[in-house]
């Protein structure tokens, strides 16, 4: 059996389950539509649709126009759209739509689903009005969005249709206006309450100073970082639209390289992702556990119980002590847990510290320990104990010191004797401030 396939499928399963029935808006630049790799991307989009995700594609035209020598004049990244330019934009939209429809139409050839046919919907979904005069320049047929007909789009999605939208809106008087791809994508995602808005562009994502992709950021941090560290032009064009989408209720915005084969699937279905994911708050958080986390906590501690690292605990025991637990969560998936038990006003113990196999080496254990230490300090605990049979070095490296049985509070001492595990006992006391009297 192919172990890599099995491992990858198991890793993808929770994401597939979560995204079933959710709406994903894909913002695809025209450079990507015209690339030789686009048929592969189209197959991936069809796959997502077959897995129950509601797919909306918003395509751009700028790359198409630039490739055909129609660069135009830009003011603040808005194209000055003359009547002649608008005619070219309409032609570009028609050509790109046909290319996208053709690529999606042949997705299931030579597969067991070769009798299946994707249904692609389009329509007059966008009401627009003129942008007007910008920095003293008449923008002519450049527009801004007045309204997205979200209900009509949702009806198409409910019929399992992939919705295809061009960046053109129409006024009540029948005038067509050129719109920007980022703003159109953001407005569509917001109107639909989409789970994800995914920008497929020419950039790998937001890069750090060493040129490596930053996997996730809060939108506040992303905006500030991009202001101080200018990114690829595609990133700079999308960052404001990403912020607007997140403020408008979209759960996640992701920026990935649309030229890379399989990038969309890797971003959606792996823990490491492929590009940069943006959210209102950091994707990684340590938070108090809730009742809904009990199955995840059981899943985390069971392997350690079987190996003898932890004492066995029933679901009822965890439920009765759920207020003592915290979990490490990344993008809604739980990767670790820990708990704080208090014995006296000044003595407590960190227990049930566990990190999933897939989360090891990513710092979740340290984050959980830091959370428990801060929590114990707030509660006035000055002696934090840790008992372990296998991970003594880990605690020593983090400032815990060995101690003997007599140091434990009396009630915990008796439990230690009764369970006969002979665990090693460690204690960590608050660090004394250098300004504190000896």
SULSUL-V929651 format. One record per residue. N is the residue number from 1. PHI is phi in degrees with one decimal (NA if undefined). D_FIRST is the distance of its C-alpha to the first C-alpha in Angstrom with 1 decimal. Layout:
BEGIN
n = {N/N}
phi = {PHI/PHI}
d_first = {D_FIRST/D_FIRST}
END
This chain:
BEGIN
n = {1/2/3/4/5/6/7/8/9/10/11/12/13/14/15/16/17/18/19/20/21/22/23/24/25/26/27/28/29/30/31/32/33/34/35/36/37/38/39/40/41/42/43/44/45/46/47/48/49/50/51/52/53/54/55/56/57/58/59/60/61/62/63/64/65/66/67/68/69/70/71/72/73/74/75/76/77/78/79/80/81/82/83/84/85/86/87/88/89/90/91/92/93/94/95/96/97/98/99/100/101/102/103/104/105/106/107/108/109/110/111/112/113/114/115/116/117/118/119/120/121/122/123/124/125/126/127/128/129/130/131/132/133/134/135/136/137/138/139/140/141/142/143/144/145/146/147/148/149/150/151/152/153/154/155/156/157/158/159/160/161/162/163/164/165/166/167/168/169/170/171/172/173/174/175/176/177/178/179/180/181/182/183/184/185/186/187/188/189/190/191/192/193/194/195/196/197/198/199/200/201/202/203/204/205/206/207/208/209/210/211/212/213/214/215/216/217/218/219/220/221/222/223/224/225/226/227/228/229/230/231/232/233/234/235/236/237/238/239/240/241/242/243/244/245/246/247/248/249/250/251/252/253/254/255/256/257/258/259/260/261/262/263/264/265/266/267/268/269/270/271/272/273/274/275/276/277/278/279/280/281/282/283/284/285/286/287/288/289/290/291/292/293/294/295/296/297/298/299/300/301/302/303/304/305/306/307/308/309/310/311/312/313/314/315/316/317/318/319/320/321/322/323/324/325/326/327/328/329/330/331/332/333/334/335/336/337/338/339/340/341/342/343/344/345/346/347/348/349/350/351/352/353/354/355/356/357/358/359/360/361/362/363/364/365/366/367/368/369/370/371/372/373/374/375/376/377/378/379/380/381/382/383/384/385/386/387/388/389/390/391/392/393/394/395/396/397/398/399/400/401/402/403/404/405/406/407/408/409/410/411/412/413/414/415/416/417/418/419/420/421/422/423/424/425/426/427/428/429/430/431/432/433/434/435/436/437/438}
phi = {NA/-82.4/-64.1/-63.6/-63.5/-62.4/-62.5/-65.2/-66.9/-65.2/-65.5/-75.7/-52.8/-63.4/-70.1/-60.3/-60.9/-66.6/-82.2/-58.4/85.2/-86.7/-97.0/-117.9/-105.1/-102.9/-101.6/-117.9/-67.0/-68.5/-57.6/-74.4/-60.1/-89.0/-80.2/-64.3/-82.8/-60.2/-56.2/-67.4/-62.2/-61.1/-63.3/-66.4/-63.9/-62.6/-62.1/-61.0/-62.0/-70.1/-87.9/95.9/-88.1/-91.3/-106.3/-123.9/-111.6/-114.3/-104.5/-100.3/-134.1/-57.6/-61.2/-60.7/-66.7/-62.9/-65.1/-103.6/73.5/-113.6/-67.5/77.9/-102.0/-123.6/-125.5/52.1/71.7/-98.6/-76.2/-75.4/-101.1/-76.9/-61.7/-65.5/-65.2/-64.6/-61.3/-67.8/-64.1/-62.5/-64.8/-62.7/-60.8/-62.6/-65.0/-68.2/-60.6/-64.8/-63.9/-66.6/-62.4/-65.3/-64.7/-69.4/-69.3/-105.9/-64.6/-100.9/-64.1/57.8/-130.8/-60.0/-100.4/-68.1/-90.7/-75.0/-135.9/-75.5/-103.3/-114.1/-111.6/-136.8/169.3/-85.4/-89.8/-120.1/-95.7/-132.7/-142.1/-66.3/-71.2/90.9/-101.0/-126.2/52.0/80.4/-109.0/-73.4/-81.0/55.8/-95.5/-82.3/-119.7/-132.8/-78.6/-93.5/-160.1/-106.5/-81.0/-64.0/-65.2/-67.9/-62.9/-62.3/-65.1/-65.1/-64.7/-64.6/-90.1/64.2/-93.6/-84.3/-95.8/-115.5/-125.0/-98.3/-82.4/-136.1/-121.1/-127.4/-85.5/-64.3/-87.6/91.6/-88.1/-93.6/-126.9/-79.9/-120.2/-82.5/-63.0/-60.2/-66.5/-64.2/-61.4/-64.3/-65.9/-64.7/-61.3/-66.9/-63.2/-90.5/59.8/-64.1/-70.9/-139.6/-115.4/-117.5/-90.3/-99.0/-134.0/-91.6/-102.1/-75.0/142.7/-78.1/-104.5/-82.0/-66.9/-92.3/86.3/-92.3/-68.6/-85.1/-68.6/-155.1/-148.2/-72.8/-65.0/-62.1/-66.5/-64.8/-62.3/-65.0/-65.5/-69.0/-67.7/-86.3/-129.9/-53.0/-109.9/-51.5/-56.6/-64.2/-67.0/-63.2/-74.1/-99.6/-64.1/-68.5/-64.4/-62.8/-62.6/-63.1/-64.2/-66.7/-65.5/-83.5/110.9/-68.6/-72.2/-140.8/-119.4/-126.3/-119.3/-137.2/-80.9/-73.5/-82.8/-78.8/-63.6/81.8/-60.5/-63.2/-66.9/-65.4/-65.3/-83.0/-118.5/-125.3/-68.3/-81.6/68.1/-136.5/-116.3/-112.4/-103.1/-117.7/-147.1/-62.0/-130.2/-55.6/-69.2/-99.9/-146.7/-107.1/-140.5/-59.9/-72.1/-122.3/-55.7/-67.2/-86.3/-56.3/-59.2/-68.2/-63.9/-60.5/-62.4/-72.7/-87.8/-55.9/-60.6/-73.8/-64.9/-64.2/-86.9/84.7/-75.9/-126.6/-70.4/-66.3/-136.9/-82.3/-61.0/-64.0/-63.9/-66.1/-60.1/-70.1/-118.7/-60.3/-67.2/-88.1/-95.8/-128.8/-127.2/-98.4/-123.4/-129.9/49.8/77.3/-105.0/-89.2/-114.2/-164.2/-149.1/-160.9/-140.2/-121.4/-111.1/-102.0/-110.8/-135.9/-63.8/-122.7/-126.6/-146.4/-136.3/-86.4/-141.4/53.4/-77.5/-144.9/-128.3/-63.8/-56.9/-77.4/-100.9/-72.0/83.9/-106.5/89.2/-66.2/-61.1/-65.6/-64.3/-66.2/-61.7/-60.2/-61.8/-65.3/-63.1/-64.5/-63.6/-64.9/-64.6/-63.0/-87.1/82.2/-77.2/-109.9/-130.5/-105.5/-98.3/-139.8/-115.6/-149.3/-103.6/-127.9/-118.7/-58.5/-60.0/-59.8/-71.8/-61.7/-63.3/-108.8/92.9/-81.8/-119.8/-63.7/-146.3/-101.5/-60.4/-66.0/-74.9/-66.3/-57.3/-56.0/-63.9/-74.3/-62.3/-68.1/-61.7/-60.4/-65.3/-69.0/-81.1/57.3/-86.9/57.3/-64.7/-78.0/-112.4/-130.5/-135.8/-130.6/-105.6/-57.9/-70.8/-75.9/-66.3/-64.2/-94.9/-83.5/-63.8/-70.9}
d_first = {0.0/3.8/6.0/8.9/8.5/8.1/11.0/13.0/12.9/14.1/16.7/17.9/18.3/21.7/23.1/22.3/23.9/26.9/27.6/27.6/31.2/32.2/34.2/33.1/35.7/34.6/37.5/36.8/39.2/40.3/39.3/35.7/36.4/37.8/35.1/32.8/29.7/31.1/29.4/26.0/27.6/28.9/25.5/24.4/27.6/27.0/23.6/25.3/27.9/25.5/24.0/27.6/29.1/32.6/33.0/36.2/36.6/39.8/40.3/42.8/45.3/46.5/44.3/45.1/48.8/48.7/46.9/49.8/52.5/53.4/53.1/55.9/57.7/55.9/57.5/55.3/52.3/53.7/54.5/58.1/57.6/60.5/60.9/59.9/56.7/55.9/56.0/53.5/51.3/51.4/50.5/47.6/46.3/46.5/44.6/41.9/41.4/41.1/38.5/36.4/36.9/36.0/32.7/31.7/32.9/30.4/27.3/25.8/26.7/24.2/21.9/21.7/24.3/26.7/29.5/29.3/32.1/32.4/35.9/37.5/40.7/43.4/46.9/49.9/48.1/50.0/53.7/55.1/58.4/59.8/59.0/62.7/64.1/62.0/63.7/66.6/64.6/64.5/60.8/61.9/59.0/56.6/55.8/54.5/52.7/54.8/52.3/48.8/48.7/45.7/46.3/46.1/42.9/41.4/42.5/40.6/37.4/37.9/37.7/34.3/35.9/35.1/38.4/39.5/42.5/44.7/46.7/50.0/52.1/55.2/58.5/60.4/62.8/60.0/59.7/56.3/55.3/52.8/50.5/48.3/44.5/43.9/46.7/45.7/42.0/43.2/45.8/43.3/40.7/43.6/45.1/41.8/41.0/37.6/34.8/34.1/36.0/33.9/35.9/34.0/36.3/36.7/36.3/33.2/34.8/37.5/37.6/38.9/41.5/39.0/37.4/34.2/33.2/34.4/31.6/33.9/37.6/40.2/42.2/45.3/43.8/42.3/45.8/47.5/45.1/45.3/49.1/49.2/46.3/46.5/43.2/42.2/44.6/41.9/41.3/45.1/45.5/42.9/43.6/46.6/44.9/42.0/44.6/46.3/43.1/42.2/45.9/45.7/42.9/39.7/37.1/35.4/36.1/33.5/34.3/31.7/31.8/31.6/31.2/27.8/24.8/22.7/25.3/26.0/22.5/22.0/25.4/24.8/21.3/20.9/23.0/24.4/25.3/26.6/30.4/33.0/33.2/36.7/38.0/41.4/40.3/37.8/34.2/33.8/36.2/37.0/38.6/39.9/37.4/37.9/37.2/34.4/32.6/32.5/28.9/27.8/29.9/28.5/24.9/26.1/28.0/26.0/23.6/26.8/28.6/25.9/26.2/30.0/30.7/32.3/34.4/33.0/34.4/34.4/34.1/37.9/38.7/36.9/38.5/41.9/41.5/39.7/42.7/41.8/38.3/37.3/34.0/32.6/31.5/30.2/30.4/30.6/27.5/28.4/27.0/29.5/32.4/35.5/38.6/42.3/44.3/48.1/50.3/53.6/55.0/54.0/50.9/47.4/43.8/40.6/37.9/34.3/33.4/29.6/27.3/23.8/21.0/20.7/24.5/25.2/27.2/28.6/31.8/31.5/32.6/35.7/36.5/36.4/38.5/41.0/41.2/41.9/44.5/46.2/46.2/47.7/50.3/51.4/51.8/54.1/51.7/52.7/50.5/46.7/44.9/41.3/40.1/36.9/35.3/32.7/33.6/37.2/36.9/35.6/38.7/41.0/39.9/40.9/44.4/44.1/46.3/46.0/48.6/49.5/49.5/53.1/52.2/50.1/52.1/53.3/51.1/47.9/49.3/49.5/46.0/44.8/46.7/45.5/41.8/42.0/39.1/41.3/39.8/41.2/43.6/44.1/46.6/47.1/50.5/51.5/52.4/56.2/57.6/59.6/62.5/62.4/65.2/64.3}
END
